[in-house]
Amino acid sequence: MGRIQFDYKDKVVMVTGAAAGIGRETALMFSKNGAKLALCDLDEKAGEQLVKEITNSGGEAFFYPCDVSQSKNIKAFVDETLKKYGQLNCACNNAGIEGASASIVDCTEENWDQVININLKGVWLSMKYQVPEILKSGGGAIVNLSSIAGLIGFPGLAAYTASKHGIAGLTKTASLEFAQKNIRVNAVCPGPIMTPMLERLMSVTPGFKDQVLLGIPERRIGKPEDVANAVLYLCSEQASYITGQCLAVDGGWVAQ
Ligand SMILES: NC(=O)c1ccc[n+]([C@@H]2O[C@H](COP(=O)([O-])OP(=O)(O)OC[C@H]3O[C@@H](n4cnc5c(N)ncnc54)[C@H](O)[C@@H]3O)[C@@H](O)[C@H]2O)c1
């Protein structure tokens, strides 16, 4: 599949949860399109490895170890970005966890709090500290990672589904708050994408892959690149009239 070409030269782009899966592919794609990258993750080793990969191929990036659910961490990451690059133009708030699979009744408070804190509070905190800097930099765009579980219900994934619906609400609200201030805010809602997260989900449920494939009209599991393409488009000038949207990237799942 060919890559979309965008002009991100002289743009500073922040990606959270960049060490694996969708975040990693998004960071690589932004770099190939000229952006300077500010990357964070809990996984320091894989994050530093990614920076090496980017710089070895002529790009610019730094890694900051950070838990997006911790206010101090995310504020320090944004501060570091400003110190390194002097501006912030775009952000892809991607860090997230699947949590334990559990119904409403069986979901523990610990699981609930952890999933909501990382997936939902993490996106809010990220935007809280990114927006003032994007404003100072003259405007830009934010893309948050929701999910098809942010558009429809999934039995057995109560906390995850609630967190991803929450991201849709946060995204729409942020888009309205900044619509006249030159910041566009959208969400992408991936269907099943082949990443370490999906591999973990497949490994705990026998027959999960075949079951999932049957749910996807295109009958294929998505690639991280499918999502990264959408993120780069939504952050680009070409999407200048698109804000407050939750775009499914799902091979047709939610069209059914
Ligand atoms: N893979 C899918 O099928 C799928 C589908 C829909 C939505 N999503 C969403 O896309 C995003 C990325 O998913 P993925 O499949 O690439 O996941 P992944 O688990 O493969 O990678 C996620 C990365 O985020 C990091 N991370 C986790 N918690 C963090 C925290 N508190 N602070 C900073 N970094 C943290 C992990 O270390 C990891 O490197 C998530 O928000 C996920 O919910 C994924």
The ligand as a MOL file (V3000), in Angstrom:
LIG
                    3D

  0  0  0     0  0            999 V3000
M  V30 BEGIN CTAB
M  V30 COUNTS 44 48 0 0 0
M  V30 BEGIN ATOM
M  V30 1 N -5.0530 -2.4560 18.0790 0
M  V30 2 C -6.3540 -2.3040 17.9660 0
M  V30 3 O -7.0480 -3.1960 17.4680 0
M  V30 4 C -7.0300 -1.0320 18.4180 0
M  V30 5 C -8.3650 -0.8280 18.0460 0
M  V30 6 C -9.0150 0.3340 18.4490 0
M  V30 7 C -8.3370 1.2840 19.1970 0
M  V30 8 N -7.0390 1.0700 19.5480 0 CHG=1
M  V30 9 C -6.4000 2.1030 20.3550 0
M  V30 10 O -5.2240 2.5760 19.7100 0
M  V30 11 C -4.2570 2.9510 20.6880 0
M  V30 12 C -2.9650 2.2080 20.4250 0
M  V30 13 O -3.2530 0.8060 20.4700 0
M  V30 14 P -2.1940 -0.3090 20.0530 0
M  V30 15 O -2.9900 -1.4320 19.5410 0
M  V30 16 O -1.1090 0.2660 19.2680 0 CHG=-1
M  V30 17 O -1.6850 -0.7090 21.5430 0
M  V30 18 P -0.3100 -1.3770 22.0080 0
M  V30 19 O -0.5760 -1.9560 23.3520 0
M  V30 20 O 0.1770 -2.2610 20.9370 0
M  V30 21 O 0.6540 -0.1030 22.1740 0
M  V30 22 C 0.3050 0.9190 23.0900 0
M  V30 23 C 1.5110 1.6720 23.5790 0
M  V30 24 O 1.0470 2.5730 24.5950 0
M  V30 25 C 1.9210 2.5050 25.7110 0
M  V30 26 N 1.2170 2.8720 26.9460 0
M  V30 27 C 0.3100 2.1470 27.6420 0
M  V30 28 N -0.0640 2.7970 28.7440 0
M  V30 29 C 0.6260 3.9710 28.7590 0
M  V30 30 C 0.6730 5.0720 29.6650 0
M  V30 31 N -0.0350 5.0750 30.8010 0
M  V30 32 N 1.4830 6.1180 29.3730 0
M  V30 33 C 2.2360 6.1090 28.2310 0
M  V30 34 N 2.2540 5.0760 27.3640 0
M  V30 35 C 1.4440 4.0290 27.6090 0
M  V30 36 C 2.4010 1.0530 25.7310 0
M  V30 37 O 3.6230 0.9120 26.4640 0
M  V30 38 C 2.5560 0.7610 24.2380 0
M  V30 39 O 3.8440 1.0760 23.7780 0
M  V30 40 C -4.8830 2.6360 22.0510 0
M  V30 41 O -5.4620 3.8030 22.5820 0
M  V30 42 C -5.9490 1.6090 21.7040 0
M  V30 43 O -6.9860 1.5850 22.6420 0
M  V30 44 C -6.3720 -0.0670 19.1710 0
M  V30 END ATOM
M  V30 BEGIN BOND
M  V30 1 1 1 2
M  V30 2 2 2 3
M  V30 3 1 2 4
M  V30 4 1 4 5
M  V30 5 2 4 44
M  V30 6 2 5 6
M  V30 7 1 6 7
M  V30 8 2 7 8
M  V30 9 1 8 9
M  V30 10 1 8 44
M  V30 11 1 9 10
M  V30 12 1 9 42
M  V30 13 1 10 11
M  V30 14 1 11 12
M  V30 15 1 11 40
M  V30 16 1 12 13
M  V30 17 1 13 14
M  V30 18 2 14 15
M  V30 19 1 14 16
M  V30 20 1 14 17
M  V30 21 1 17 18
M  V30 22 2 18 19
M  V30 23 1 18 20
M  V30 24 1 18 21
M  V30 25 1 21 22
M  V30 26 1 22 23
M  V30 27 1 23 24
M  V30 28 1 23 38
M  V30 29 1 24 25
M  V30 30 1 25 26
M  V30 31 1 25 36
M  V30 32 1 26 27
M  V30 33 1 26 35
M  V30 34 2 27 28
M  V30 35 1 28 29
M  V30 36 1 29 30
M  V30 37 2 29 35
M  V30 38 1 30 31
M  V30 39 2 30 32
M  V30 40 1 32 33
M  V30 41 2 33 34
M  V30 42 1 34 35
M  V30 43 1 36 37
M  V30 44 1 36 38
M  V30 45 1 38 39
M  V30 46 1 40 41
M  V30 47 1 40 42
M  V30 48 1 42 43
M  V30 END BOND
M  V30 END CTAB
M  END
